[in-house]
Amino acid sequence: MIVEAISTIKEAEKEAEVRIKEAEKEAEQLLEDARKEAETIKRDAELKAKKDGSAIVLKAIKEGEKAAKIMEVEGKEKAKKLREDAEKKIDKAAELIVARVMGA
């Protein structure tokens, strides 16, 4: 019974690690997509600014860069939260298994 419980805990940990890696990969992809989109917007705005010589467009570029930074920070925070949630689930699963073993 104890061997089965340990095996179950190890399986739960492995599954949680996989989910953590998937969450981190998803967060990284979101960040990369946001960076690419920000770069595209920046390039387009810079081209327009060169054409128009518009101060408004240059201001929009700076605001876009600020927004991209905010998106990056939010993405990192989301990845951290996903990791913390996965770790909590591992701990809870381990507690449940230990409770079953001790109660059995």
N, C-alpha and C positions, 0 to 999 in steps of 0.2 A: 504494500500500500504506500509506504514512504517512497519507494523507488518510483512508483507511478506518479506520485505527487511531484517529486523532483523533476521527473521527465516532463510533466505538464508545465511546470514553472519554466523550464528551459525552453520549451516550445513557445510558450507565451512571450518570453523575452525575445526569442528570435523573430517572432511575428511582429512584435512591437518595434524592434530594430528596423525591420523591413519597412514598416509603416512610417517610422521616423525618417528614414532615408527618402522614402517617396515624398513625404511632406516637404523635406528640405529641397528635394529636386524640383518639386512643384513651385516652391517659393523662389528658388533661383531662376526658374523659367519665367515666372511673373516679373521678377526684377529685370531680367534680360530683355523681355518684351517691352517693359516700360522704358528701359534705356534706349532701345532701338526706336521706339515711337517718339521719344523725346528728341533724339538725334535727327530723325526725319523732320519733325516739326521745326526744329532749330534751323536745319539746312534750308527748308522751304522759306522760313521767315527771313533768314539772312539773304537769300536770293531776292526776295521781294524787297527787302530793305535796300539792297544795292540798286535795284531797278527804280524804286520810288524815292530812295533817300529819306525815308520816313522815320522820324524819331519814335513814332507810335509803334512801328514794327520792331524797332530795336528794344523798346521797353517790353514788348510782348515776348521777345526772346528771353530777356532776363526773368520775366515772370514764369515762363515755361521751364527754365532751368531750376527755379525755386520749386516749382511743382514736381519736377522730376526727382529732386532731392527728397521731398516729402514722401513721394511714392516709394522711394528706395528705403527710407527709414521705416515706413509702414510695412513694407514687405519683410524686412528683417524682423520686425516685431511679431508679425504673423508667423514667421518660421519658428521663432522662439516659443510662441504660445503653442503651436502645434507640437513641438518637441516636448514641452512641459506636460501637455495633455496626454501624450503617448506615455510618458514616464509615469504619470499618475495612474494610468490604466494598468501598466505593468505592476505597480505596487499593489493596486487593489486586487488584481488577479492573484498575485502571490499571497495576499492576506486571506483571500477566500479559500485557496487551496490549503494553506496551513490550517485554517479553521476546520476544514473538512477532515484533514488528516488527524488533527487533535481530537475532533469530535467523533471520529470513526472508531 
